[in-house]
Every structure is written in C-alpha cells, then in structure tokens.
C-alpha cells in the first residue's frame, strides 16, 4: 500500500511538472506571437482581406455571391438525392419507376442552369471589364520585377521622373538567414523604399520584368498582374483609405522568391506632394556626373553603401558567401586585372539568374561597388573602376 501511494505521488508530480512545462511553453508562445498586420496578412485569417478599393470590394461581393449560389445548388442536388435514397429505399417496399424520358424534366434542367450561368456571368463580367479599364489614370507607374526586388518608375502624373528600387530590409533578410527571426508583424514585408501613391487617385501600374516572370500582387487592392520579360501588362487601383498595404511577388521566380515583398504607402494628397518634392531633391542631390573621375577612397566609401544595400544579403558582409553563393573574398573574377570581366558579370548576371543582373544601378554605383569589392577584405588589388568604364561596357 505504501509503495502504491508513493508511485501515485510520483505520477502526480510528473503530471504537475508536465502541466508547468506546458504552461511555460504556451506562455512563451503567447509572448512570441505576432499580430495581424493592417493592410497585410492576418493571423489565422480565413476571409479575403479588407477591401481598400472598389474593385476589391466587388471581388469580395462576387466571392460570396458565387459561394452562396454553389451552396444552394449543392444543398438542392444532394438534398434531393439523399431524400430519394432514404424515402424510396427497397426496405420500405419502394419499386423503381420505369420510364424512358421526361420532356418537362429536360426543359427544367436546361433552363435553370442557363439562368444560373447568366446570373453569375453578368456581375462577374462587369467586374472583369472594370479591372481591365486602365484609361484616364491620374498617375502611371512602371513596376519592373527584378530577381529579387522591384523597380518603380513614375512615368506620368505628379512625380513624373522619379525612379527607385525597392528591396527587402537587410535586417529582416539577416534574421531569416539566421533561422531564428525575431517575431514581428511585418516579417519579410519590410522594404527600404516603399511605393508611394496619393489616396483617391487612379493609379495605373504597368508591369514588366528584366529576367524571369514575376507577378505584382496587393490583395487589399484586388490586383494581381504578371510581369513578363519583353512584354508590358497593366492593372490599376484607386485606394480609398490612407495607410500601408502589403503584397508579394505571386510567381515562383527563383530561390529568393520569398524575399520580394511589395509595400505600398498611400498618403493624403498634401503629404504625397511633399513626398514628391523631397524625393526629387534627394534624387538631384544623388545625381552623379558620369564623366566625373573619382578617387579610390571616395569610390570605396560609396561602394560600401551600395554593397550593404544590394549585395550583402547573399554574399554576406564578410564577402564569404552563403550556402551555394560564391565568395567575393578571394574571387578570381574580383582579383582579375581585367576589370571588364566583373563589370559584365554585374551588368548581365550569370548562371541563368542565380547571379542577377544589376544593370538597374547607375554607372557610378556599379563602379563604386566593384571598386569596393576589389579593395575590401583580403582583396587589396589597388584597382578602381571609373563610371565612364561602366558606361562604355553598357554599349
């Protein structure tokens, strides 16, 4: 009896300990949990995201309209079938009818589906036609898919001439590579340069790509358009609410596909005008004279910033490379006295896009980052590349 009591106490102690451990685990999980991101993914979300455009609202209405029609059809068809099976079962003495055809039934099952199809097609066609109407846009922006980032060029409207590249935040990429990312609401959605647009304006997005097929998708706007190399496609939206909205490349475009987010910042008209003025001043300040002859220290300092923003995610700040990514520290191409080899590598890319093309960078930026790589880590070549050399290689 004493031994049995001792065993029961031991079992009770173990159960209590398991309960404490489970409680601690749940508490830790609760502390690490992220919240729904306004304008982006929702935790445990089952429904379509809140609509911010008229098109998105129409799509959501169509979704439920079609769902209810299909539900009614499902219940009607299977209801009649199961009722017939139950009511006319053999055990109750039911005997099958013996007839060949029924004109009435055939007319009914022809007319009723026809009416259903028309009822579904009319609102769907109206929405699809509206989705394709990109005319009379207040602002036209070209979105270029690049492995693995987005390039934005403001073509017409307020902000015309503005252009920049939007890349995943370096800190979030480093956290992803570590395998132990810090729980944040906008994980892998934070970018260095969001796309900025005014509220209540028709924004036309022209999509294309520089390498492989990408897709521009922002669920809250109800838009998704493929970006295909050599082709231009377009879509549009009119955001009805100021805020931040998120999307991602929706086409499997390579190993960095998960690191190609879209962040659209919708501002009031006044704030958008201020942003345009500030952006143009920033671009003017950063504009480089392609004929300028740079010194080695200046190119290295400029190249370090370009490297951190564009190259460090794959090749690491140490230049050692990560996984299958080849190291730059000690690389024969980097150490080669023929500077043209590295210039063409950055302009054209290599290995079918595994090393993407960086031709979207300016001549000065490319010259600076090449010079930085040639004179950083153990690569003490003393070589420098001038912007004029990159410009000549582009031709």
BELTA-V191798 format. One line per field, one symbol per residue. ss: DSSP state (h for helix, s for strand, l for the rest). psi: psi as a letter, one per 30 degrees, with the letter a starting at -180 (. if undefined). burial: 1 if it has 24 or more other ideal C-beta (glycine too) atoms within 12 Angstrom, else 0. Layout:
ss=???
psi=???
burial=???
This chain:
ss=lhhhhhhhhhhhhhhhhhhhhhhhhhhhhhhhlllllllllllllllllllllhhhhhhhhhhhhhhhhhhhhhhhhhhhhhhhhhhllhhhllllllllllhhhhhhhhhhhhhhhhhhhhhhhhhhhhhhllllllssssssssllssssssssllllllsssslslhhhhhhhhhllllllllllllslllssssllllsssssssllllssssshhhlssssslslllssssslllllssssssslllllllhhhlssssssslhhhhhhhhhhhhhhhhhhlllllllllhhhhhhhhhhhhhhhlhhhhllllllllllllllllhhhhlllhhhhhhhhhhlshhhlslllllllhhhhhhhhhhhhllllllllllllhhhhhhhhl
psi=eeeeeeeeeeeeeeeeeeeeeeeeeeeeeeffkllkjkgakkkhkflllkkfleeeeeeeeeeeeeeeeeeeeeeeefeeeeeeeeehlefggkkkljleljeeeeeegeeeeeeeeeeeeeeeeeeeeeefjglhkfkkkkjkkkjilkkkkjelakgkfkklkjkkkeeeeeeefffikkjlehkgfklejlkklllhkjjkjkkalfdlkakjkjeffhkjkkjkkflkllllljkgkkakkkalkgkjgafgefhilkjkjklleeeeeeeeeeeeeeeeefkkjffkjlleeeeeeeeeeeeeffffeeflffgflkbfkklfjgkeeefkfjfeeeeeeeefllhhfejlkgfflleeeeeeeeeeefglbgiifgklkleeeeeeff.
burial=00000000000000000000000000000000000010111000000011111111111101000000100000000000000000000000000000000000000000000000000100000010011001001111111111111111111001100111111111111001100000000111111111111110111111111111111111111111111100001111111111111111111011011011111111100001001100100000000100000101001101110111111111111010110010111010111000100111111000001011111111111111111111111010101111111100110
